[in-house]
Amino acid sequence: MLRLYQPRFYAGLGAVEDFHDELIRFAYERQIESDGSNTAYYLECLQGIAEGRDSENLHVKVAIEATSEKISGRDIRAAYKDLGLDASKNHEDDNILGIFNSRIADAPKQEPDMRRALKIIGQDRSSEKILTVASQGNIIPVCRDVITHRSLCCSCHQL
């Protein structure tokens, strides 16, 4: 089934199916170098080619990229889905954080996975606010105080 998507992945890297794995890696690296703002797309192309070829060499490259904090378009869409959001819509940071807090309040055992998803979304959006919450070990502390003490929250101005 994945084979149907491979021509798009090769085209995305400016490559053809006949290219050796090393040439695919080279094409990926040149795309990143010349158009870094589309890294997520190029990494998704590399992932698709690696899976379609079942290439250990390309799987290793994908794993190396993942450890260097690069995220693919596939990762971004999955992160939004994990939070129950549509990745194609424009969401405000506060809306994303509210949904995140709601989800982990309802399912605390899911918190590590939800934080991972939130971090990916924060990276994609270059949102310091989201990345800060994703890296914290608890729900936004100020808002938790609001719920607990029923006082005015100084940062979100809610009761």
Residue frames relative to the residue before (quaternion, step in Angstrom):
aa qw qx qy qz dx dy dz
M 1.0000 0.0000 0.0000 0.0000 0.00 0.00 0.00
L 0.6461 0.5248 -0.3262 0.4480 3.61 0.91 -0.85
R 0.5426 0.6515 -0.3869 0.3625 3.56 1.12 -0.66
L 0.6037 0.5768 -0.3546 0.4209 3.61 1.07 -0.65
Y 0.7133 0.4573 -0.2509 0.4681 3.58 1.09 -0.67
Q 0.5014 0.7098 -0.4094 0.2777 3.59 1.15 -0.38
P 0.6189 0.5377 -0.3934 0.4159 3.67 0.81 -0.67
R 0.6274 0.5298 -0.3325 0.4639 3.59 1.03 -0.73
F 0.6609 0.5100 -0.3110 0.4543 3.57 0.96 -0.83
Y 0.6495 0.4981 -0.3181 0.4785 3.58 0.94 -0.83
A 0.6581 0.5114 -0.3108 0.4568 3.58 0.88 -0.92
G 0.6240 0.5653 -0.3303 0.4266 3.58 1.03 -0.79
L 0.7272 0.3824 -0.2296 0.5217 3.56 1.13 -0.62
G 0.4643 -0.6727 0.4525 0.3566 3.57 1.26 -0.07
A 0.5311 0.6197 -0.3836 0.4321 3.55 1.16 0.68
V 0.2812 -0.7117 0.6034 0.2242 3.53 -1.37 0.03
E 0.6885 -0.5246 0.3246 0.3814 3.54 -1.22 0.52
D 0.6379 0.5582 -0.3247 0.4196 3.60 1.11 -0.59
F 0.4972 0.6703 -0.4300 0.3443 3.60 1.22 -0.32
H 0.4799 -0.6288 0.5379 0.2917 3.53 -1.16 0.75
D 0.6790 -0.5027 0.3455 0.4086 3.60 -1.19 0.50
E 0.6555 0.5167 -0.3242 0.4453 3.59 0.92 -0.83
L 0.6568 0.4919 -0.3132 0.4780 3.57 1.04 -0.69
I 0.5885 0.5399 -0.3570 0.4844 3.61 1.14 -0.59
R 0.6438 0.5135 -0.3144 0.4723 3.59 0.94 -0.88
F 0.6444 0.5245 -0.3095 0.4625 3.55 0.96 -0.92
A 0.6571 0.5050 -0.3117 0.4649 3.60 0.91 -0.92
Y 0.6301 0.5293 -0.3240 0.4667 3.60 0.99 -0.84
E 0.6937 0.4860 -0.2812 0.4511 3.57 0.79 -1.01
R 0.6481 0.5009 -0.3245 0.4730 3.61 1.01 -0.72
Q 0.6245 0.5261 -0.3466 0.4616 3.60 1.00 -0.72
I 0.6508 0.5104 -0.3080 0.4702 3.58 0.93 -0.91
E 0.6653 0.5187 -0.2957 0.4482 3.55 0.95 -0.93
S 0.7626 0.3869 -0.2100 0.4739 3.58 0.90 -0.88
D 0.8013 0.1385 -0.0473 0.5800 3.60 1.17 -0.51
G 0.0433 -0.8699 0.4913 -0.0042 3.56 0.69 1.13
S 0.5893 0.5931 -0.3774 0.3981 3.59 1.13 -0.48
N 0.7203 0.3885 -0.2417 0.5214 3.60 1.24 -0.30
T 0.1765 0.8262 -0.5139 0.1489 3.57 1.16 0.59
A 0.6371 0.5417 -0.3423 0.4283 3.61 0.89 -0.86
Y 0.6588 0.5013 -0.3070 0.4696 3.58 0.97 -0.83
Y 0.6845 0.4854 -0.2957 0.4565 3.60 0.85 -0.94
L 0.6344 0.5105 -0.3358 0.4735 3.59 1.02 -0.70
E 0.6199 0.5242 -0.3449 0.4711 3.59 1.02 -0.71
C 0.6262 0.5241 -0.3342 0.4707 3.61 1.01 -0.76
L 0.6568 0.5033 -0.3083 0.4693 3.57 0.92 -0.89
Q 0.6289 0.5306 -0.3314 0.4617 3.60 0.98 -0.82
G 0.6755 0.5091 -0.2946 0.4447 3.56 0.87 -0.96
I 0.6599 0.4907 -0.3049 0.4805 3.57 0.97 -0.82
A 0.6376 0.5323 -0.3245 0.4526 3.59 0.96 -0.88
E 0.6840 0.4750 -0.2854 0.4744 3.57 0.94 -0.89
G 0.6654 0.5157 -0.3052 0.4451 3.57 0.93 -0.86
R 0.7209 0.4065 -0.2315 0.5113 3.57 1.05 -0.76
D 0.2308 -0.7694 0.5322 0.2675 3.54 1.25 -0.57
S 0.2669 0.7988 -0.4774 0.2506 3.50 1.02 1.01
E 0.4010 -0.7218 0.5134 0.2338 3.55 -0.62 1.13
N 0.6213 0.5596 -0.3297 0.4382 3.57 0.99 -0.86
L 0.7164 0.4281 -0.2535 0.4890 3.60 0.87 -0.92
H 0.5933 0.5479 -0.3638 0.4641 3.61 1.11 -0.60
V 0.6307 0.5228 -0.3276 0.4707 3.58 1.03 -0.80
K 0.6446 0.5170 -0.3224 0.4618 3.60 0.94 -0.85
V 0.6384 0.5140 -0.3224 0.4736 3.59 0.97 -0.85
A 0.6595 0.5064 -0.3091 0.4616 3.61 0.93 -0.87
I 0.6323 0.5217 -0.3285 0.4692 3.59 1.01 -0.79
E 0.6471 0.5122 -0.3173 0.4672 3.58 0.95 -0.86
A 0.6484 0.5232 -0.3208 0.4504 3.60 0.96 -0.83
T 0.6772 0.4798 -0.3034 0.4681 3.60 0.99 -0.73
S 0.6712 0.4602 -0.3066 0.4938 3.58 1.22 -0.29
E 0.5976 -0.6290 0.3247 0.3766 3.56 1.25 0.62
K 0.4458 0.6460 -0.4981 0.3685 3.61 1.12 0.44
I 0.1499 -0.7856 0.5969 0.0635 3.54 -1.03 0.83
S 0.3681 -0.7311 0.5346 0.2101 3.53 -1.12 0.70
G 0.6669 -0.4726 0.3860 0.4277 3.53 -1.30 0.21
R 0.6112 0.5516 -0.3330 0.4597 3.55 1.09 -0.74
D 0.6481 0.5170 -0.3070 0.4673 3.59 0.98 -0.87
I 0.6498 0.5256 -0.3076 0.4548 3.56 0.99 -0.88
R 0.6728 0.4858 -0.3001 0.4704 3.58 0.85 -0.93
A 0.6473 0.5142 -0.3172 0.4647 3.59 1.00 -0.80
A 0.6350 0.5336 -0.3318 0.4495 3.60 0.99 -0.78
Y 0.6511 0.4905 -0.3167 0.4851 3.58 0.91 -0.86
K 0.6488 0.5202 -0.3177 0.4556 3.59 0.94 -0.86
D 0.6250 0.5507 -0.3353 0.4402 3.60 1.00 -0.82
L 0.7179 0.3987 -0.2427 0.5165 3.58 1.11 -0.66
G 0.5219 -0.6610 0.4009 0.3605 3.58 1.28 0.08
L 0.5384 0.6171 -0.3952 0.4160 3.58 1.19 0.54
D 0.4379 -0.6575 0.5476 0.2757 3.53 -1.26 0.50
A 0.3951 -0.7559 0.4758 0.2144 3.58 -0.53 1.19
S 0.6526 0.5359 -0.3261 0.4249 3.59 1.12 -0.50
K 0.6478 0.4973 -0.3219 0.4789 3.59 1.26 -0.20
N 0.4534 -0.6666 0.5222 0.2782 3.52 -1.23 0.58
H 0.0711 -0.8039 0.5904 -0.0102 3.57 -0.55 1.22
E 0.4553 -0.6474 0.5381 0.2898 3.54 -1.12 0.69
D 0.6168 -0.5617 0.4011 0.3783 3.58 -1.10 0.67
D 0.6711 0.5083 -0.3058 0.4447 3.59 0.89 -0.91
N 0.6143 0.5346 -0.3395 0.4706 3.58 1.09 -0.66
I 0.6518 0.5096 -0.3068 0.4704 3.58 0.94 -0.90
L 0.6767 0.4923 -0.2914 0.4636 3.57 0.94 -0.91
G 0.6275 0.5327 -0.3325 0.4603 3.58 1.04 -0.72
I 0.6618 0.4879 -0.3014 0.4829 3.56 0.96 -0.85
F 0.6148 0.5458 -0.3362 0.4595 3.57 1.01 -0.82
N 0.6854 0.4843 -0.2862 0.4624 3.59 0.81 -1.01
S 0.6325 0.5309 -0.3211 0.4636 3.56 1.02 -0.79
R 0.6737 0.5074 -0.2956 0.4486 3.57 0.90 -0.93
I 0.7202 0.4225 -0.2825 0.4723 3.60 0.83 -0.84
A 0.5815 0.5484 -0.3860 0.4605 3.59 1.17 -0.39
D 0.6867 0.4739 -0.2680 0.4817 3.58 1.08 -0.77
A 0.8050 0.1049 -0.0223 0.5835 3.59 1.06 -0.70
P 0.1571 -0.8484 0.4983 0.0854 3.61 0.39 1.20
K 0.6200 0.5552 -0.3519 0.4284 3.60 1.08 -0.60
Q 0.6410 0.5263 -0.3109 0.4642 3.58 1.25 -0.39
E 0.4002 0.7728 -0.4422 0.2169 3.58 1.26 -0.21
P 0.6648 0.4930 -0.3503 0.4385 3.67 0.76 -0.79
D 0.6644 0.4892 -0.3028 0.4770 3.59 0.98 -0.82
M 0.6492 0.5104 -0.3158 0.4672 3.57 1.01 -0.81
R 0.6410 0.5153 -0.3267 0.4657 3.61 1.01 -0.76
R 0.6203 0.5301 -0.3386 0.4686 3.57 1.04 -0.77
A 0.6575 0.4989 -0.3023 0.4768 3.58 0.94 -0.91
L 0.6536 0.5140 -0.3150 0.4576 3.59 0.94 -0.87
K 0.6306 0.5323 -0.3341 0.4553 3.58 1.01 -0.78
I 0.6435 0.5161 -0.3199 0.4661 3.59 0.95 -0.84
I 0.6513 0.5024 -0.3125 0.4751 3.57 0.95 -0.85
G 0.6506 0.5194 -0.3100 0.4591 3.57 0.97 -0.85
Q 0.6361 0.5108 -0.3231 0.4797 3.58 1.02 -0.80
D 0.6624 0.5158 -0.3101 0.4461 3.57 0.87 -0.94
R 0.7457 0.3971 -0.2087 0.4926 3.58 0.95 -0.89
S 0.3133 -0.7486 0.5057 0.2927 3.59 1.29 -0.26
S 0.3620 0.7428 -0.4720 0.3074 3.55 1.02 0.91
E 0.3441 -0.7478 0.5372 0.1837 3.56 -0.48 1.22
K 0.6087 0.5686 -0.3458 0.4319 3.57 1.05 -0.78
I 0.6969 0.4524 -0.2704 0.4863 3.58 0.83 -0.97
L 0.6548 0.5146 -0.3196 0.4520 3.60 0.93 -0.84
T 0.6212 0.5399 -0.3399 0.4551 3.59 1.04 -0.73
V 0.6757 0.4743 -0.2940 0.4817 3.59 0.88 -0.92
A 0.6425 0.5372 -0.3274 0.4376 3.59 0.96 -0.83
S 0.7120 0.4539 -0.2598 0.4686 3.58 1.05 -0.70
Q 0.5600 0.5960 -0.3941 0.4194 3.61 1.23 -0.25
G 0.4597 -0.6983 0.4825 0.2614 3.55 -1.18 0.53
N 0.7666 0.2701 -0.1835 0.5529 3.58 1.20 0.15
I 0.6723 -0.4492 0.3827 0.4470 3.54 -1.33 0.11
I 0.6905 -0.4569 0.3189 0.4612 3.59 -1.11 0.56
P 0.4168 -0.7715 0.4151 0.2424 3.59 -0.27 1.27
V 0.6455 0.5288 -0.3457 0.4292 3.61 0.83 -0.85
C 0.6928 0.4762 -0.2866 0.4595 3.56 0.88 -0.91
R 0.5890 0.5465 -0.3760 0.4616 3.60 1.09 -0.56
D 0.6253 0.5339 -0.3317 0.4625 3.60 1.04 -0.79
V 0.6183 0.5478 -0.3420 0.4479 3.55 1.01 -0.76
I 0.6722 0.4916 -0.2944 0.4689 3.57 0.89 -0.97
T 0.7014 0.4875 -0.2652 0.4472 3.57 0.93 -0.94
H 0.8178 0.2885 -0.1179 0.4837 3.58 0.79 -1.02
R 0.3316 -0.7759 0.4803 0.2396 3.61 1.28 -0.09
S 0.4655 0.6405 -0.4740 0.3853 3.56 0.96 0.87
L 0.6422 -0.5230 0.3873 0.4051 3.55 -1.26 0.22
C 0.3271 -0.7370 0.5632 0.1806 3.53 -0.85 1.02
C 0.3923 -0.7627 0.4640 0.2216 3.57 -0.65 1.08
S 0.7157 0.4392 -0.2868 0.4612 3.64 1.06 -0.42
C 0.7925 0.2515 -0.1662 0.5302 3.60 0.97 -0.67
H 0.3456 -0.7973 0.4423 0.2219 3.59 1.37 0.04
Q 0.4551 0.6376 -0.4876 0.3856 3.54 0.93 0.93
L 0.4811 -0.6470 0.5008 0.3148 3.54 -1.21 0.43
